[in-house]
């Protein structure tokens, strides 16, 4: 494939991924409006986010077990998932919503995101063997920007109906799905599975190298989505503890999440010099340190605190495409889609445990702080996120020698 054509294909895949993953945090960005519109309890944040993650887990489990993206055209799977995800996202504006209906609809959005995020990585892996780490870095960067985008919309749509925060991601998802199915045919390195293989699910995890990469990824996932979900809460807590600070919460939430795009791209280039495994290890180490240091930064100046959160936002995601690269490079081509999907499935199951743990502690401590109480336990809450990076780092060091995972 010619270089110019490959760059065009990668650009389309990345843009389509951005468009479709904007569905992910649509309910988070519109949370305050949803609370008022449907008279929801204040502690619904963790549940709404967990519902998307739960749907994603069920979707990835089914997609992986049936090896959907290996048996059928990944671009068509992506398109169908984008259309259905966009439709179920629109149900947020239904006037008859209750807590139960909202959770069900968000779970369905998560289910069809399983046909978008890991399938997008599968499509990229089918096009790029050399430079796969850099390609996936751009792709996950698009996921980051898409995830942050609803917060950006919230910042500039304060004066109009909150429903446009819902409409826009759905329109983008439809557009992204159309782009993928029209302009990205099956890649040259794709090896199609001709039939369903019930043993593929088990064979994937017999691969020792893949397991090591997966364990590092699982530690990373314990931290990632919970950090993203709680970024607005971290900022609100800082403002409460520092009354002189004036921050636009939605804008800075967008900045802190979206800056991860730069982290992903930078990580991809750095990994070409220092190796994928070493770069992922360093990223996981830095993000774990941020989890442990954040309680001591709530008394820092506004510029320093924001700079710290921006750095955290970069390193918390920069290892994600690198772990995916290690997985894609160490699995047979005919089950590559299933491998990426099942590892995503387990990783997102871990995010639910993390989200619910912090949500439980937050409901007992953080909400008191936000109401003006003096409980300082809330600022130590985020140290719990360090558990994932610590265990991930231990797994990476214990399971294999560093040289065995060098992919350049």
Buried (B, 14 or more C-beta within 10 A) or exposed (E): EEEEEBEEBBEBBBBBBBBBBBBBBBBBBBBBBBBEBBEBEEBBBBBBBBBBBBBBBBBBBBBBBBBBBBBBBBBBBBBBBBBBBBBBBBBBBEEEBEBEBBBBBBBBBBBBBBBBBBBBBBBBBBBBBEBBBBBBBBBBBBBBBBBBBBBBBBBEBEEEEBBBBBBBBBBBBBBBBBBBBEBBBBBEBBEEBEEEBEEBBEBBBEBEBBBBBBBBBBBBBBBBBBBBBBBBBBBBBBBBBBEEBEBEBBBBBBBBBBBBBBBBBBBBEBBBEEBBBBBBBBBBBBBBBBBBBBBEBBEBEBEEBBEBBBBBBBBBBBBBBBBBBBBBBBBEBBBBBBBBBBBBBBBBBBBBBBBBBBBEBBBBBBBBBBEEEEEEEBBBBBEBBBBBBBBBBEBBEEBBEEEEBBBE
